């Protein structure tokens, strides 16, 4: 099917996916001419796409120097996990105390099975999508339609950690085990156990980020670079809508 989106939107979507899936590594240079040639376009739609990505803090445009994939930030990842814990654990406690949770338990169990099958095939993209679907289904069951936008924006800040960790550190099996514990506690109607399982699951993202920072320090910005404005960035996390998973 022909893609009818404006060219700048197509360029933006391709670059965005390439960055989040780490096909373009953190800190990598982005050459406008190369992207324009890929899409058989002028540089104007490329620049428009890069400006959008800059607003989303996925690229850094450095005057007189060039454009680069934004590095990862440990403080921002920690802030994102803090937000996710606050929202997702509260939602899960509420759902575990609800009598009418059978459909949700079955839906989550089905997603976990899809996750397992993707890992067995070595399909990282589908595995990551299944992971996202699990959390989306859980949050959307809260009945608050806008809450997922907040969580999705927070998830996006550490999505690249997951994209690095699943194929190179074999973390997919642990995620499946964690999700199964959440489903089991939800099935029993045990809000305390459900919250503990989800809290441990989300905390692993920070540990993974720190481990990857030790292995690949060039992927991360110096901690001091964002120490002074972390609170302002947390505010942006909570307000900026996203379509990303």
MOTAMO-V357185 format. One record per residue. D_CENTER is the distance of its C-alpha to the mean C-alpha in Angstrom with 2 decimals. Layout:
D_CENTER ; D_CENTER
This chain:
27.75 ; 28.06 ; 25.11 ; 26.68 ; 24.04 ; 25.34 ; 25.04 ; 22.96 ; 20.34 ; 20.42 ; 20.16 ; 17.20 ; 15.36 ; 16.38 ; 15.50 ; 12.04 ; 11.32 ; 13.29 ; 11.46 ; 7.85 ; 9.75 ; 11.87 ; 14.96 ; 15.59 ; 15.36 ; 14.68 ; 18.07 ; 19.38 ; 21.91 ; 21.51 ; 25.00 ; 25.70 ; 28.71 ; 26.92 ; 24.36 ; 27.28 ; 29.20 ; 26.47 ; 26.53 ; 30.28 ; 29.81 ; 30.95 ; 28.85 ; 28.65 ; 25.77 ; 23.93 ; 24.47 ; 23.38 ; 20.05 ; 19.67 ; 20.62 ; 17.88 ; 15.30 ; 17.13 ; 16.87 ; 13.06 ; 13.48 ; 12.18 ; 15.83 ; 18.86 ; 22.19 ; 25.00 ; 28.41 ; 30.95 ; 28.54 ; 25.92 ; 22.24 ; 19.62 ; 15.94 ; 14.70 ; 14.69 ; 12.24 ; 13.49 ; 14.12 ; 15.40 ; 12.46 ; 10.12 ; 12.97 ; 13.25 ; 9.74 ; 10.57 ; 13.96 ; 12.93 ; 11.02 ; 14.13 ; 16.47 ; 15.28 ; 14.33 ; 17.33 ; 19.61 ; 18.71 ; 19.26 ; 22.56 ; 23.73 ; 23.03 ; 24.67 ; 27.72 ; 28.02 ; 30.69 ; 29.28 ; 26.18 ; 27.43 ; 25.67 ; 22.28 ; 23.05 ; 24.08 ; 21.07 ; 18.68 ; 21.08 ; 21.04 ; 17.28 ; 17.67 ; 20.50 ; 18.62 ; 16.04 ; 19.17 ; 20.79 ; 18.01 ; 18.10 ; 21.87 ; 21.84 ; 19.59 ; 17.28 ; 13.91 ; 12.42 ; 13.85 ; 12.89 ; 9.12 ; 9.98 ; 12.17 ; 9.81 ; 7.80 ; 11.41 ; 12.66 ; 10.76 ; 11.39 ; 14.97 ; 15.45 ; 14.52 ; 16.42 ; 19.34 ; 19.90 ; 21.66 ; 20.08 ; 18.63 ; 16.86 ; 15.04 ; 12.05 ; 11.65 ; 11.50 ; 9.01 ; 6.64 ; 7.37 ; 6.95 ; 3.52 ; 3.22 ; 5.82 ; 5.13 ; 3.06 ; 6.76 ; 8.20 ; 7.50 ; 8.78 ; 11.64 ; 12.43 ; 12.80 ; 15.51 ; 17.10 ; 17.12 ; 17.41 ; 14.95 ; 14.54 ; 17.85 ; 17.03 ; 14.02 ; 16.54 ; 19.17 ; 17.19 ; 16.42 ; 20.10 ; 21.20 ; 19.40 ; 21.06 ; 24.35 ; 24.48 ; 23.64 ; 26.39 ; 28.83 ; 28.09 ; 27.44 ; 25.19 ; 25.71 ; 24.73 ; 21.69 ; 20.46 ; 21.29 ; 19.44 ; 16.18 ; 16.70 ; 17.30 ; 14.29 ; 11.90 ; 14.23 ; 13.78 ; 10.49 ; 12.82 ; 15.49 ; 13.55 ; 12.59 ; 16.30 ; 17.51 ; 15.74 ; 17.10 ; 20.47 ; 20.29 ; 19.00 ; 20.00 ; 20.14 ; 16.36 ; 16.34 ; 18.29 ; 21.08 ; 20.29 ; 23.15 ; 21.70 ; 19.62 ; 21.56 ; 23.72 ; 21.21 ; 18.43 ; 19.74 ; 19.74 ; 16.12 ; 15.24 ; 17.32 ; 15.45 ; 12.12 ; 14.12 ; 15.93 ; 14.05 ; 13.30 ; 10.78 ; 11.03 ; 7.64 ; 6.01
